[in-house]
Amino acid sequence: MNAYLKNHSAEIDSIAISLADHFAKPLYHFTDAKSYSEYIEILKEILSWSIEFYAQYHHKLNSWESFEISQDNIYKSADRNEFMIAWGRDKLKKFTNEYTDR
């Protein structure tokens, strides 16, 4: 798996940047992070999300026209980015629910 990830690091980085743009601040505020190390943990969480998103959807999103009309487009998104952000909202919701349960 590590070799697979290394071979696709540019795509994963791009996903991580987009997810961080949308979700780093909400995660930071939700966790009430007060230190640099806590912020790093938030970024590690987002990187984990980006790897998961890439593994689940990258191959499907290569053909957006087919994906858009498929049942896999569970968010009924109009483009790849909209789908990724909707997916990220679900991850944020799951994270906050699990974090609260701890």
C-alpha positions in Angstrom: 0.0 0.0 0.0 2.8 2.4 0.8 4.3 2.1 -2.7 0.9 2.7 -4.2 0.5 5.9 -2.1 4.0 7.1 -3.0 3.2 6.7 -6.7 0.1 8.8 -6.3 1.3 11.4 -3.8 0.6 14.4 -6.0 -3.0 13.4 -6.4 -3.4 12.7 -2.6 -1.6 16.0 -1.8 -4.1 17.9 -4.0 -7.0 16.2 -2.3 -5.5 17.0 1.2 -5.0 20.6 0.3 -8.6 21.0 -0.8 -9.9 19.2 2.3 -7.7 21.2 4.5 -9.0 24.4 2.9 -12.5 23.5 3.9 -12.1 21.5 7.1 -9.0 22.4 9.0 -10.5 25.4 10.6 -13.8 23.7 11.7 -11.8 20.8 13.1 -9.5 23.1 14.9 -12.4 25.0 16.5 -14.3 21.8 17.2 -11.4 20.2 19.1 -10.6 23.4 20.8 -7.0 22.8 19.9 -4.6 25.0 21.8 -1.2 23.9 20.6 0.8 23.4 17.5 1.0 19.7 18.1 -2.8 19.5 18.3 -3.0 21.4 15.0 -0.6 18.9 13.5 -2.9 16.1 14.6 -5.8 17.8 12.8 -3.7 17.9 9.6 -2.8 14.3 10.0 -6.5 13.5 10.3 -7.2 15.4 7.1 -4.3 13.6 5.3 -5.9 10.3 6.4 -9.2 11.5 4.9 -7.5 12.3 1.6 -5.9 8.9 1.4 -9.3 7.3 2.1 -11.0 9.5 -0.5 -8.3 8.7 -3.1 -8.5 5.0 -2.5 -12.4 5.0 -2.7 -13.1 7.4 -5.5 -10.1 8.5 -7.6 -10.5 5.7 -10.1 -14.2 6.4 -10.3 -13.8 10.1 -10.8 -11.5 9.7 -13.8 -14.6 9.6 -15.9 -16.8 12.3 -14.3 -19.5 12.1 -16.9 -20.1 8.5 -16.1 -19.7 9.0 -12.4 -22.1 12.0 -12.3 -25.1 9.9 -13.5 -24.1 6.8 -11.5 -25.5 5.6 -8.2 -22.0 6.3 -6.7 -22.7 10.0 -6.9 -24.5 9.8 -3.6 -24.4 13.6 -3.1 -25.8 14.3 -6.5 -22.9 16.6 -7.1 -22.3 18.6 -10.2 -18.5 18.3 -10.3 -15.6 16.4 -8.7 -14.8 19.2 -6.2 -18.4 19.5 -5.0 -18.5 15.7 -4.5 -15.2 15.8 -2.5 -16.5 18.6 -0.2 -19.8 16.8 0.4 -17.8 13.7 1.3 -15.6 15.8 3.6 -18.7 17.1 5.4 -19.7 13.5 6.1 -16.2 12.7 7.4 -16.4 15.8 9.6 -19.7 14.7 11.0 -18.4 11.2 11.7 -15.3 12.7 13.3 -17.2 15.0 15.6 -19.6 12.2 16.6 -16.7 9.9 17.4 -14.7 12.6 19.1 -17.7 13.5 21.3 -18.1 9.8 22.3 -14.5 9.6 23.6 
